[in-house]
Amino acid sequence: MSRKLEGLNIFNKYIIPYAAVVCSLFMIYATILSHGIVAVSLYFVLFVFVIVVGLIFKNGSKKESL
């Protein structure tokens, strides 16, 4: 996706997306160190549950328009 972006400079096209991924991985690592793997795993399970429920309600409320 980042290769298809036109009109952006090198910093915004390459460095920012990779820095965001590295920073996210660091935050996950820091969370595991401070709270433990069990707490992080429970939060992940809760997150997946909320996403699945949201997808069910989103797909269940489709109405055909005329």
PDB file of N, CA, C and O in Angstrom, chain B, residues numbered from 101:
ATOM      1  N   MET B 101       0.827  -1.193   0.000  1.00  0.00           N
ATOM      2  CA  MET B 101       0.000   0.000   0.000  1.00  0.00           C
ATOM      3  C   MET B 101       0.869   1.254   0.000  1.00  0.00           C
ATOM      4  O   MET B 101       0.554   2.219  -0.697  1.00  0.00           O
ATOM      5  N   SER B 102       1.951   1.256   0.765  1.00  0.00           N
ATOM      6  CA  SER B 102       2.744   2.474   0.867  1.00  0.00           C
ATOM      7  C   SER B 102       3.424   2.814  -0.445  1.00  0.00           C
ATOM      8  O   SER B 102       3.799   3.968  -0.652  1.00  0.00           O
ATOM      9  N   ARG B 103       3.594   1.859  -1.328  1.00  0.00           N
ATOM     10  CA  ARG B 103       4.232   2.141  -2.610  1.00  0.00           C
ATOM     11  C   ARG B 103       3.282   2.838  -3.579  1.00  0.00           C
ATOM     12  O   ARG B 103       3.736   3.489  -4.519  1.00  0.00           O
ATOM     13  N   LYS B 104       1.976   2.714  -3.368  1.00  0.00           N
ATOM     14  CA  LYS B 104       0.996   3.309  -4.268  1.00  0.00           C
ATOM     15  C   LYS B 104       0.687   4.766  -3.933  1.00  0.00           C
ATOM     16  O   LYS B 104       0.045   5.458  -4.723  1.00  0.00           O
ATOM     17  N   LEU B 105       1.128   5.230  -2.793  1.00  0.00           N
ATOM     18  CA  LEU B 105       0.834   6.596  -2.376  1.00  0.00           C
ATOM     19  C   LEU B 105       1.648   7.579  -3.210  1.00  0.00           C
ATOM     20  O   LEU B 105       2.878   7.531  -3.226  1.00  0.00           O
ATOM     21  N   GLU B 106       0.963   8.446  -3.882  1.00  0.00           N
ATOM     22  CA  GLU B 106       1.626   9.449  -4.711  1.00  0.00           C
ATOM     23  C   GLU B 106       1.548  10.805  -4.009  1.00  0.00           C
ATOM     24  O   GLU B 106       0.607  11.078  -3.264  1.00  0.00           O
ATOM     25  N   GLY B 107       2.515  11.617  -4.251  1.00  0.00           N
ATOM     26  CA  GLY B 107       2.493  12.973  -3.730  1.00  0.00           C
ATOM     27  C   GLY B 107       3.015  13.117  -2.310  1.00  0.00           C
ATOM     28  O   GLY B 107       2.952  14.208  -1.743  1.00  0.00           O
ATOM     29  N   LEU B 108       3.530  12.043  -1.722  1.00  0.00           N
ATOM     30  CA  LEU B 108       4.076  12.135  -0.379  1.00  0.00           C
ATOM     31  C   LEU B 108       5.595  12.094  -0.447  1.00  0.00           C
ATOM     32  O   LEU B 108       6.178  11.451  -1.320  1.00  0.00           O
ATOM     33  N   ASN B 109       6.217  12.785   0.482  1.00  0.00           N
ATOM     34  CA  ASN B 109       7.678  12.727   0.516  1.00  0.00           C
ATOM     35  C   ASN B 109       8.137  11.417   1.154  1.00  0.00           C
ATOM     36  O   ASN B 109       7.320  10.650   1.663  1.00  0.00           O
ATOM     37  N   ILE B 110       9.433  11.169   1.125  1.00  0.00           N
ATOM     38  CA  ILE B 110       9.982   9.896   1.603  1.00  0.00           C
ATOM     39  C   ILE B 110       9.686   9.694   3.081  1.00  0.00           C
ATOM     40  O   ILE B 110       9.411   8.573   3.509  1.00  0.00           O
ATOM     41  N   PHE B 111       9.739  10.752   3.858  1.00  0.00           N
ATOM     42  CA  PHE B 111       9.492  10.651   5.293  1.00  0.00           C
ATOM     43  C   PHE B 111       8.076  10.145   5.567  1.00  0.00           C
ATOM     44  O   PHE B 111       7.889   9.209   6.345  1.00  0.00           O
ATOM     45  N   ASN B 112       7.088  10.758   4.934  1.00  0.00           N
ATOM     46  CA  ASN B 112       5.695  10.367   5.160  1.00  0.00           C
ATOM     47  C   ASN B 112       5.332   9.050   4.482  1.00  0.00           C
ATOM     48  O   ASN B 112       4.402   8.367   4.912  1.00  0.00           O
ATOM     49  N   LYS B 113       6.050   8.695   3.440  1.00  0.00           N
ATOM     50  CA  LYS B 113       5.714   7.494   2.691  1.00  0.00           C
ATOM     51  C   LYS B 113       6.326   6.235   3.288  1.00  0.00           C
ATOM     52  O   LYS B 113       5.693   5.179   3.271  1.00  0.00           O
ATOM     53  N   TYR B 114       7.542   6.324   3.814  1.00  0.00           N
ATOM     54  CA  TYR B 114       8.237   5.136   4.296  1.00  0.00           C
ATOM     55  C   TYR B 114       8.542   5.144   5.785  1.00  0.00           C
ATOM     56  O   TYR B 114       8.321   4.142   6.465  1.00  0.00           O
ATOM     57  N   ILE B 115       9.042   6.245   6.298  1.00  0.00           N
ATOM     58  CA  ILE B 115       9.545   6.255   7.672  1.00  0.00           C
ATOM     59  C   ILE B 115       8.408   6.249   8.693  1.00  0.00           C
ATOM     60  O   ILE B 115       8.475   5.507   9.673  1.00  0.00           O
ATOM     61  N   ILE B 116       7.393   7.038   8.493  1.00  0.00           N
ATOM     62  CA  ILE B 116       6.289   7.112   9.452  1.00  0.00           C
ATOM     63  C   ILE B 116       5.565   5.763   9.595  1.00  0.00           C
ATOM     64  O   ILE B 116       5.331   5.338  10.727  1.00  0.00           O
ATOM     65  N   PRO B 117       5.199   5.073   8.509  1.00  0.00           N
ATOM     66  CA  PRO B 117       4.520   3.775   8.704  1.00  0.00           C
ATOM     67  C   PRO B 117       5.375   2.741   9.427  1.00  0.00           C
ATOM     68  O   PRO B 117       4.871   2.014  10.283  1.00  0.00           O
ATOM     69  N   TYR B 118       6.662   2.665   9.094  1.00  0.00           N
ATOM     70  CA  TYR B 118       7.524   1.690   9.766  1.00  0.00           C
ATOM     71  C   TYR B 118       7.784   2.086  11.215  1.00  0.00           C
ATOM     72  O   TYR B 118       7.874   1.214  12.079  1.00  0.00           O
ATOM     73  N   ALA B 119       7.904   3.352  11.492  1.00  0.00           N
ATOM     74  CA  ALA B 119       8.069   3.802  12.872  1.00  0.00           C
ATOM     75  C   ALA B 119       6.816   3.483  13.694  1.00  0.00           C
ATOM     76  O   ALA B 119       6.923   3.126  14.867  1.00  0.00           O
ATOM     77  N   ALA B 120       5.646   3.607  13.095  1.00  0.00           N
ATOM     78  CA  ALA B 120       4.403   3.294  13.796  1.00  0.00           C
ATOM     79  C   ALA B 120       4.342   1.816  14.173  1.00  0.00           C
ATOM     80  O   ALA B 120       3.907   1.470  15.271  1.00  0.00           O
ATOM     81  N   VAL B 121       4.776   0.950  13.265  1.00  0.00           N
ATOM     82  CA  VAL B 121       4.783  -0.485  13.552  1.00  0.00           C
ATOM     83  C   VAL B 121       5.784  -0.810  14.659  1.00  0.00           C
ATOM     84  O   VAL B 121       5.471  -1.568  15.576  1.00  0.00           O
ATOM     85  N   VAL B 122       6.976  -0.244  14.576  1.00  0.00           N
ATOM     86  CA  VAL B 122       8.005  -0.496  15.599  1.00  0.00           C
ATOM     87  C   VAL B 122       7.546   0.027  16.959  1.00  0.00           C
ATOM     88  O   VAL B 122       7.739  -0.641  17.975  1.00  0.00           O
ATOM     89  N   CYS B 123       6.954   1.191  16.988  1.00  0.00           N
ATOM     90  CA  CYS B 123       6.467   1.754  18.257  1.00  0.00           C
ATOM     91  C   CYS B 123       5.327   0.919  18.832  1.00  0.00           C
ATOM     92  O   CYS B 123       5.247   0.741  20.047  1.00  0.00           O
ATOM     93  N   SER B 124       4.454   0.410  17.984  1.00  0.00           N
ATOM     94  CA  SER B 124       3.363  -0.447  18.457  1.00  0.00           C
ATOM     95  C   SER B 124       3.907  -1.735  19.062  1.00  0.00           C
ATOM     96  O   SER B 124       3.444  -2.175  20.114  1.00  0.00           O
ATOM     97  N   LEU B 125       4.889  -2.338  18.399  1.00  0.00           N
ATOM     98  CA  LEU B 125       5.502  -3.546  18.948  1.00  0.00           C
ATOM     99  C   LEU B 125       6.197  -3.263  20.280  1.00  0.00           C
ATOM    100  O   LEU B 125       6.148  -4.091  21.190  1.00  0.00           O
ATOM    101  N   PHE B 126       6.838  -2.112  20.402  1.00  0.00           N
ATOM    102  CA  PHE B 126       7.462  -1.738  21.668  1.00  0.00           C
ATOM    103  C   PHE B 126       6.413  -1.574  22.764  1.00  0.00           C
ATOM    104  O   PHE B 126       6.631  -2.010  23.894  1.00  0.00           O
ATOM    105  N   MET B 127       5.288  -0.959  22.450  1.00  0.00           N
ATOM    106  CA  MET B 127       4.241  -0.773  23.460  1.00  0.00           C
ATOM    107  C   MET B 127       3.655  -2.112  23.905  1.00  0.00           C
ATOM    108  O   MET B 127       3.329  -2.280  25.080  1.00  0.00           O
ATOM    109  N   ILE B 128       3.519  -3.061  22.987  1.00  0.00           N
ATOM    110  CA  ILE B 128       3.050  -4.391  23.358  1.00  0.00           C
ATOM    111  C   ILE B 128       4.057  -5.054  24.294  1.00  0.00           C
ATOM    112  O   ILE B 128       3.678  -5.645  25.305  1.00  0.00           O
ATOM    113  N   TYR B 129       5.339  -4.953  23.951  1.00  0.00           N
ATOM    114  CA  TYR B 129       6.404  -5.523  24.785  1.00  0.00           C
ATOM    115  C   TYR B 129       6.403  -4.889  26.181  1.00  0.00           C
ATOM    116  O   TYR B 129       6.521  -5.595  27.183  1.00  0.00           O
ATOM    117  N   ALA B 130       6.272  -3.579  26.246  1.00  0.00           N
ATOM    118  CA  ALA B 130       6.265  -2.884  27.532  1.00  0.00           C
ATOM    119  C   ALA B 130       5.045  -3.266  28.363  1.00  0.00           C
ATOM    120  O   ALA B 130       5.141  -3.387  29.584  1.00  0.00           O
ATOM    121  N   THR B 131       3.916  -3.453  27.719  1.00  0.00           N
ATOM    122  CA  THR B 131       2.708  -3.854  28.431  1.00  0.00           C
ATOM    123  C   THR B 131       2.853  -5.251  29.005  1.00  0.00           C
ATOM    124  O   THR B 131       2.439  -5.509  30.136  1.00  0.00           O
ATOM    125  N   ILE B 132       3.441  -6.158  28.226  1.00  0.00           N
ATOM    126  CA  ILE B 132       3.658  -7.513  28.727  1.00  0.00           C
ATOM    127  C   ILE B 132       4.613  -7.494  29.915  1.00  0.00           C
ATOM    128  O   ILE B 132       4.405  -8.222  30.885  1.00  0.00           O
ATOM    129  N   LEU B 133       5.651  -6.676  29.852  1.00  0.00           N
ATOM    130  CA  LEU B 133       6.590  -6.602  30.971  1.00  0.00           C
ATOM    131  C   LEU B 133       5.942  -6.034  32.230  1.00  0.00           C
ATOM    132  O   LEU B 133       6.205  -6.515  33.333  1.00  0.00           O
ATOM    133  N   SER B 134       5.102  -5.022  32.076  1.00  0.00           N
ATOM    134  CA  SER B 134       4.554  -4.374  33.261  1.00  0.00           C
ATOM    135  C   SER B 134       3.340  -5.092  33.841  1.00  0.00           C
ATOM    136  O   SER B 134       3.169  -5.116  35.060  1.00  0.00           O
ATOM    137  N   HIS B 135       2.493  -5.675  32.996  1.00  0.00           N
ATOM    138  CA  HIS B 135       1.256  -6.294  33.488  1.00  0.00           C
ATOM    139  C   HIS B 135       1.275  -7.817  33.438  1.00  0.00           C
ATOM    140  O   HIS B 135       0.458  -8.462  34.096  1.00  0.00           O
ATOM    141  N   GLY B 136       2.172  -8.389  32.687  1.00  0.00           N
ATOM    142  CA  GLY B 136       2.238  -9.851  32.577  1.00  0.00           C
ATOM    143  C   GLY B 136       1.468 -10.350  31.371  1.00  0.00           C
ATOM    144  O   GLY B 136       0.569  -9.685  30.857  1.00  0.00           O
ATOM    145  N   ILE B 137       1.843 -11.527  30.939  1.00  0.00           N
ATOM    146  CA  ILE B 137       1.246 -12.099  29.732  1.00  0.00           C
ATOM    147  C   ILE B 137      -0.213 -12.489  29.947  1.00  0.00           C
ATOM    148  O   ILE B 137      -0.999 -12.467  29.000  1.00  0.00           O
ATOM    149  N   VAL B 138      -0.587 -12.846  31.175  1.00  0.00           N
ATOM    150  CA  VAL B 138      -1.968 -13.257  31.443  1.00  0.00           C
ATOM    151  C   VAL B 138      -2.917 -12.083  31.261  1.00  0.00           C
ATOM    152  O   VAL B 138      -3.960 -12.229  30.624  1.00  0.00           O
ATOM    153  N   ALA B 139      -2.579 -10.936  31.802  1.00  0.00           N
ATOM    154  CA  ALA B 139      -3.438  -9.757  31.682  1.00  0.00           C
ATOM    155  C   ALA B 139      -3.547  -9.320  30.223  1.00  0.00           C
ATOM    156  O   ALA B 139      -4.627  -8.945  29.766  1.00  0.00           O
ATOM    157  N   VAL B 140      -2.451  -9.367  29.504  1.00  0.00           N
ATOM    158  CA  VAL B 140      -2.467  -8.971  28.099  1.00  0.00           C
ATOM    159  C   VAL B 140      -3.299  -9.955  27.285  1.00  0.00           C
ATOM    160  O   VAL B 140      -4.035  -9.549  26.386  1.00  0.00           O
ATOM    161  N   SER B 141      -3.187 -11.244  27.594  1.00  0.00           N
ATOM    162  CA  SER B 141      -3.973 -12.257  26.886  1.00  0.00           C
ATOM    163  C   SER B 141      -5.465 -12.092  27.164  1.00  0.00           C
ATOM    164  O   SER B 141      -6.282 -12.221  26.253  1.00  0.00           O
ATOM    165  N   LEU B 142      -5.824 -11.809  28.409  1.00  0.00           N
ATOM    166  CA  LEU B 142      -7.240 -11.586  28.733  1.00  0.00           C
ATOM    167  C   LEU B 142      -7.784 -10.354  28.021  1.00  0.00           C
ATOM    168  O   LEU B 142      -8.918 -10.361  27.544  1.00  0.00           O
ATOM    169  N   TYR B 143      -6.985  -9.306  27.949  1.00  0.00           N
ATOM    170  CA  TYR B 143      -7.420  -8.118  27.232  1.00  0.00           C
ATOM    171  C   TYR B 143      -7.609  -8.429  25.753  1.00  0.00           C
ATOM    172  O   TYR B 143      -8.564  -7.957  25.136  1.00  0.00           O
ATOM    173  N   PHE B 144      -6.708  -9.219  25.181  1.00  0.00           N
ATOM    174  CA  PHE B 144      -6.827  -9.590  23.775  1.00  0.00           C
ATOM    175  C   PHE B 144      -8.098 -10.403  23.529  1.00  0.00           C
ATOM    176  O   PHE B 144      -8.788 -10.184  22.533  1.00  0.00           O
ATOM    177  N   VAL B 145      -8.410 -11.331  24.419  1.00  0.00           N
ATOM    178  CA  VAL B 145      -9.636 -12.123  24.285  1.00  0.00           C
ATOM    179  C   VAL B 145     -10.857 -11.218  24.369  1.00  0.00           C
ATOM    180  O   VAL B 145     -11.796 -11.377  23.589  1.00  0.00           O
ATOM    181  N   LEU B 146     -10.860 -10.279  25.295  1.00  0.00           N
ATOM    182  CA  LEU B 146     -11.971  -9.331  25.411  1.00  0.00           C
ATOM    183  C   LEU B 146     -12.091  -8.489  24.145  1.00  0.00           C
ATOM    184  O   LEU B 146     -13.198  -8.254  23.661  1.00  0.00           O
ATOM    185  N   PHE B 147     -10.972  -8.037  23.608  1.00  0.00           N
ATOM    186  CA  PHE B 147     -10.970  -7.238  22.387  1.00  0.00           C
ATOM    187  C   PHE B 147     -11.558  -8.029  21.220  1.00  0.00           C
ATOM    188  O   PHE B 147     -12.384  -7.507  20.471  1.00  0.00           O
ATOM    189  N   VAL B 148     -11.141  -9.281  21.063  1.00  0.00           N
ATOM    190  CA  VAL B 148     -11.668 -10.121  19.977  1.00  0.00           C
ATOM    191  C   VAL B 148     -13.167 -10.338  20.158  1.00  0.00           C
ATOM    192  O   VAL B 148     -13.916 -10.307  19.182  1.00  0.00           O
ATOM    193  N   PHE B 149     -13.612 -10.558  21.393  1.00  0.00           N
ATOM    194  CA  PHE B 149     -15.037 -10.741  21.660  1.00  0.00           C
ATOM    195  C   PHE B 149     -15.845  -9.508  21.249  1.00  0.00           C
ATOM    196  O   PHE B 149     -16.888  -9.632  20.607  1.00  0.00           O
ATOM    197  N   VAL B 150     -15.368  -8.337  21.617  1.00  0.00           N
ATOM    198  CA  VAL B 150     -16.078  -7.093  21.269  1.00  0.00           C
ATOM    199  C   VAL B 150     -16.108  -6.901  19.753  1.00  0.00           C
ATOM    200  O   VAL B 150     -17.131  -6.487  19.208  1.00  0.00           O
ATOM    201  N   ILE B 151     -15.019  -7.190  19.075  1.00  0.00           N
ATOM    202  CA  ILE B 151     -14.980  -7.050  17.618  1.00  0.00           C
ATOM    203  C   ILE B 151     -15.954  -8.019  16.959  1.00  0.00           C
ATOM    204  O   ILE B 151     -16.663  -7.638  16.028  1.00  0.00           O
ATOM    205  N   VAL B 152     -16.002  -9.264  17.426  1.00  0.00           N
ATOM    206  CA  VAL B 152     -16.908 -10.258  16.840  1.00  0.00           C
ATOM    207  C   VAL B 152     -18.357  -9.855  17.061  1.00  0.00           C
ATOM    208  O   VAL B 152     -19.173  -9.965  16.146  1.00  0.00           O
ATOM    209  N   VAL B 153     -18.684  -9.396  18.247  1.00  0.00           N
ATOM    210  CA  VAL B 153     -20.057  -8.945  18.513  1.00  0.00           C
ATOM    211  C   VAL B 153     -20.403  -7.757  17.614  1.00  0.00           C
ATOM    212  O   VAL B 153     -21.506  -7.690  17.072  1.00  0.00           O
ATOM    213  N   GLY B 154     -19.479  -6.836  17.457  1.00  0.00           N
ATOM    214  CA  GLY B 154     -19.718  -5.702  16.565  1.00  0.00           C
ATOM    215  C   GLY B 154     -19.927  -6.122  15.126  1.00  0.00           C
ATOM    216  O   GLY B 154     -20.786  -5.569  14.439  1.00  0.00           O
ATOM    217  N   LEU B 155     -19.154  -7.094  14.657  1.00  0.00           N
ATOM    218  CA  LEU B 155     -19.335  -7.591  13.290  1.00  0.00           C
ATOM    219  C   LEU B 155     -20.677  -8.278  13.118  1.00  0.00           C
ATOM    220  O   LEU B 155     -21.313  -8.147  12.071  1.00  0.00           O
ATOM    221  N   ILE B 156     -21.115  -9.010  14.136  1.00  0.00           N
ATOM    222  CA  ILE B 156     -22.416  -9.673  14.059  1.00  0.00           C
ATOM    223  C   ILE B 156     -23.529  -8.633  13.941  1.00  0.00           C
ATOM    224  O   ILE B 156     -24.423  -8.770  13.105  1.00  0.00           O
ATOM    225  N   PHE B 157     -23.476  -7.601  14.771  1.00  0.00           N
ATOM    226  CA  PHE B 157     -24.519  -6.575  14.713  1.00  0.00           C
ATOM    227  C   PHE B 157     -24.429  -5.748  13.441  1.00  0.00           C
ATOM    228  O   PHE B 157     -25.458  -5.318  12.919  1.00  0.00           O
ATOM    229  N   LYS B 158     -23.243  -5.516  12.938  1.00  0.00           N
ATOM    230  CA  LYS B 158     -23.088  -4.744  11.702  1.00  0.00           C
ATOM    231  C   LYS B 158     -23.663  -5.517  10.526  1.00  0.00           C
ATOM    232  O   LYS B 158     -24.409  -4.946   9.732  1.00  0.00           O
ATOM    233  N   ASN B 159     -23.345  -6.780  10.391  1.00  0.00           N
ATOM    234  CA  ASN B 159     -23.844  -7.588   9.290  1.00  0.00           C
ATOM    235  C   ASN B 159     -25.301  -7.974   9.460  1.00  0.00           C
ATOM    236  O   ASN B 159     -25.978  -8.231   8.465  1.00  0.00           O
ATOM    237  N   GLY B 160     -25.801  -8.024  10.661  1.00  0.00           N
ATOM    238  CA  GLY B 160     -27.188  -8.385  10.907  1.00  0.00           C
ATOM    239  C   GLY B 160     -28.160  -7.264  10.640  1.00  0.00           C
ATOM    240  O   GLY B 160     -29.355  -7.519  10.495  1.00  0.00           O
ATOM    241  N   SER B 161     -27.693  -6.028  10.570  1.00  0.00           N
ATOM    242  CA  SER B 161     -28.602  -4.899  10.402  1.00  0.00           C
ATOM    243  C   SER B 161     -28.636  -4.375   8.970  1.00  0.00           C
ATOM    244  O   SER B 161     -29.019  -3.228   8.742  1.00  0.00           O
ATOM    245  N   LYS B 162     -28.243  -5.197   8.012  1.00  0.00           N
ATOM    246  CA  LYS B 162     -28.292  -4.742   6.619  1.00  0.00           C
ATOM    247  C   LYS B 162     -29.751  -4.700   6.148  1.00  0.00           C
ATOM    248  O   LYS B 162     -30.514  -5.640   6.369  1.00  0.00           O
ATOM    249  N   LYS B 163     -30.113  -3.620   5.511  1.00  0.00           N
ATOM    250  CA  LYS B 163     -31.449  -3.466   4.948  1.00  0.00           C
ATOM    251  C   LYS B 163     -31.315  -3.194   3.474  1.00  0.00           C
ATOM    252  O   LYS B 163     -30.427  -2.463   3.036  1.00  0.00           O
ATOM    253  N   GLU B 164     -32.197  -3.784   2.725  1.00  0.00           N
ATOM    254  CA  GLU B 164     -32.158  -3.538   1.283  1.00  0.00           C
ATOM    255  C   GLU B 164     -32.805  -2.189   1.000  1.00  0.00           C
ATOM    256  O   GLU B 164     -33.893  -1.899   1.496  1.00  0.00           O
ATOM    257  N   SER B 165     -32.145  -1.383   0.216  1.00  0.00           N
ATOM    258  CA  SER B 165     -32.708  -0.085  -0.135  1.00  0.00           C
ATOM    259  C   SER B 165     -33.370  -0.186  -1.494  1.00  0.00           C
ATOM    260  O   SER B 165     -32.953  -0.962  -2.354  1.00  0.00           O
ATOM    261  N   LEU B 166     -34.401   0.606  -1.670  1.00  0.00           N
ATOM    262  CA  LEU B 166     -35.147   0.575  -2.933  1.00  0.00           C
ATOM    263  C   LEU B 166     -34.547   1.465  -3.954  1.00  0.00           C
ATOM    264  O   LEU B 166     -35.055   1.553  -5.072  1.00  0.00           O
TER     265      LEU B 166
END
